Structures are given as C-alpha cells and as structure tokens.
Amino acid sequence: MNRNLERQSSRGFSLIEVTIAMAIAAVALVTLIGMIPQGMDTMREAGDMAIEARIHQQILSEIQMADFDRLDDYDGVEFYYDDQGEELGDSRGGGGSDAKGSFEHIYSARATVPGQAGGSMPPSVGGGSFSGVSFDQNNETNERLRVVVIEVAAVGGRAADFDWNDSTNRPLIATYQAMVADMGRDYND
C-alpha cells in the first residue's frame, strides 16, 4: 500500500496540462507585448505635454517680467527649444544662429500679444480681430490689461518648414491663453 501512495505522489504534470498552461502563458504574453506600443505612445504624449507646459510657463514669465509698454516686442516672436525644453534661440536674433532652420530643434513656440488698440488672434484660437479687454457695460477697453496667446508645438523633423497657420498642423499645437496686467510699477528705476 505504501508503494501505491509513493507512485501517485511522485507523478508530474501530464502533457495536456503543460500544453494548456503554456497556451495560457502565451496568450497573456502576447497581450502584454501588444500593449507596449500604446504605452510608449502615451508616455511620449505625456512627456510632450509636460515640456510644452514648461515652455509656456517660461515664455509667459518672460513676458510678465517685461516692461508693460514693450509687450508689442513679443508679438509674433517664435522661440525654439531642444528635446528637453531648453531654449535654443528665438526669431528676434536677427538671423545668424537664431534663424529658423539654422539648427535642429524639437519644439517651437509662438507668442501673440494683440495691441491695446486691437489686433488679430492666431488661427489656433479662432483667428479674427481682437479689440481689447473690457469688463464694463460700455465696452471701454482696459488699457492696463493685455491678452497673451502662447502656442507650443512638438515639430520634430519639420522644424524648418513648420507653418503655424496651416490647418493640417493645428492638432500639433497646444494653445495657452493668459492676461498680463500693468501693475503701475516700474522696477527699472
């Protein structure tokens, strides 16, 4: 009787059991491997969003620190960044190494600051004209407030010929809107 118990307890898995276990493991492994590309895309998109938000904050901080009467100097300026969101230059450089397309960059940003008397808005926020900011019933514009629109795009290899106004590029553009107020102080004196 002892021998029968020994034989039954030393028995291994049958070939059918091993085959079923391997099939289950293979299905699970194929499913996990199939999710890798989607996970990588999600991770890349999250990284782009974080860098774009940091670029927006950097440009907005620079504009907020500028003299309120010189905010027009930022209207239409393009900024260029590397893959980590570090600034490489901007379109105010007057050519040279800051000229668009003279270096490889990954992110581009553009600031739009419509004038106090009005101006136009970029196509990513609907385009059209802008006549200033008003908070009262008489529609009198507030001369101490300026709208700032900052557009950021991960342009990658299309950096030299990226067109902000091309409707096919619109999905690539993250748009941020803010207001800058003249606090009535001059920190330069």
Long-range contacts (C-beta under 8 A, 24 or more apart in sequence): 48-154, 49-174, 51-81, 51-84, 51-85, 51-107, 51-154, 52-107, 52-152, 52-153, 52-154, 52-174, 53-174, 53-176, 54-85, 55-79, 55-81, 55-85, 55-107, 55-109, 55-152, 56-109, 56-150, 56-152, 56-174, 56-176, 58-85, 58-87, 59-109, 59-111, 59-150, 60-148, 60-150, 60-176, 60-178, 63-111, 63-113, 63-148, 63-180, 64-180, 67-186, 67-188, 68-144, 68-146, 68-180, 68-182, 71-113, 71-146, 71-148, 71-180, 72-113, 72-115, 74-111, 74-113, 74-148, 75-111, 75-112, 75-113, 75-114, 75-115, 75-119, 76-110, 76-111, 76-112, 77-110, 77-111, 78-108, 78-109, 78-110, 79-108, 79-109, 79-110, 79-111, 80-105, 80-107, 80-108, 80-109, 80-159, 81-105, 81-106, 81-107, 81-108, 81-109, 82-106, 82-107, 83-107, 100-159, 100-160, 101-159, 101-160, 101-161, 104-159, 105-155, 105-159, 106-154, 106-155, 106-156, 106-159, 107-152, 107-153, 107-154, 107-155, 108-152, 108-153, 108-155, 108-159, 108-162, 109-150, 109-151, 109-152, 109-153, 110-150, 110-151, 110-164, 111-148, 111-149, 111-150, 112-148, 112-149, 112-150, 112-151, 113-146, 113-147, 113-148, 113-149, 113-180, 114-146, 114-147, 116-141, 116-143, 116-146, 117-141, 121-149, 122-149, 122-151, 122-164, 122-165, 122-175, 123-164, 123-165, 123-167, 123-170, 124-149, 124-151, 124-164, 124-170, 124-173, 124-175, 125-149, 125-175, 125-177, 133-179, 143-182, 144-181, 144-182, 144-184, 145-179, 145-180, 145-181, 145-182, 146-179, 146-180, 146-181, 146-182, 147-177, 147-178, 147-179, 148-177, 148-178, 148-179, 148-180, 149-175, 149-176, 149-177, 150-175, 150-176, 150-177, 150-178, 151-175, 151-176, 152-176
